Amino acid sequence: MPSNPLTIRLHSADNVVVARIDLTSGAVIPEEEVTCLGSIAFGHKIATSFSRAGDSGKKYGQIIGFASLDIQPGEHVHIHNLSVIEFTRDYAMGEEATSDAITTTDPQAAIESGIDKIRKMLPEACRVGLNAGWCR
């Protein structure tokens, strides 16, 4: 994996990744072997595989919606092509939790620990904003 990937994959079962920066049409995402089919804004989802209309979209290893039309790899995934419909949910969330979970009972320490973890994942511009208190 590149030392500074363009996207974040939140779970191995996901069929979308999240853009870490604004991506232009034609941008290659080497870690996913996908080329952007249009401009994709920072924080938005990108399809990593083909989905037929009706297929589930997964982020965090969980279903976040269903394709309302066919979605190509590299396409922006948002409300124009992903919709929410009723389905049977699996409530076994958290069963894959790892030992790096926050273990403090002090709420402020837990918040600071979570912010520190997020800072390590964000591009420099975002870390500057967090340090300046933009997100507090």
Beta strands, then each sheet from edge to edge (+ up, - down):
strand 1: 7-8
strand 2: 16-19
strand 3: 28-29
strand 4: 34-35
strand 5: 45-47
strand 6: 56-59
strand 7: 62-67
strand 8: 76-77
strand 9: 82-83
sheet 1: 1+ 2- 5+ 8-
sheet 2: 3+ 4-
sheet 3: 6+ 7- 9+
end
